[in-house]
């Protein structure tokens, strides 16, 4: 009970709580600055133990302020305020009956100091170390960054024999370095290949051993009937030894005859015309 008793006004507790700037469930990591891991073990009240990492705390932050920074409900007594923490996360409940070692039934009303056999004990530890019961009240003891803050409900234990939190103060781990994602590279799409015109070579069929070259049969000339050429009748030979040109005389006679016939015809046509 001495560890839970301290002088801290509600106004100072709210100010300390406001200094916490980051909180998340679970154990803190080595990358968390000005941080503590807060463990809340309900023990015989039922329920699992809670863990919170509270970081970015101001120097001198008290154990009560770190507990409030987790966001769980914290209630002190009406007589002494948060000098005595009587409920955490609404436990023990207002109507919950607790059995003390002497067999008496006890219900926490948060009016006065809780009994030494039914109260929230305050602990601290280093990473990988052991829980130590705090000899200072949570309202005056400053947290140690990089360590653990523990709250454990002691039910039925005699003074000085309160149980430590059942969560071991393990070493904080270093988060893995994220693998940088390679920027997407531009993909060059090659143009579709164009069909290449292939010259078609004429196929020459060479005669094989079983093939004989084709020969053109010789054409037998056809006999063309000949038409006999008729020579003009021979001109009667002139009298042998005569020197008179009978051919010329006959030609002149024919010309004279034709001219005479033409003249007669012209004369006849003229006479047949009526006079003008």
Secondary structure, 3 states (H helix, E strand, C coil): CCCCCCCCCHHHHHHHHHCCCEEEECCCECCCCCCEEEEEECHHHCCCCEEEEEECCCCCCEHHHHHHHCCCCEEEECCCEEEEEEEECCECCCCCEEECCCCCEEECCCCCCCCCCEEEEEEEECCCCCCEECCCCCCCCECCCCCEEEEEEEECCCCCCCCCCCCCCCCCECCCCCCCCCCCCCCCCCCCCCCCCCCCCCCCCCCCCCCCCCCCCCCCCCCCCCCCCCCCCCCCCCCCCCCCCHHHHHHHHHHHHHHHHHHHHHHHHHHHCCCC
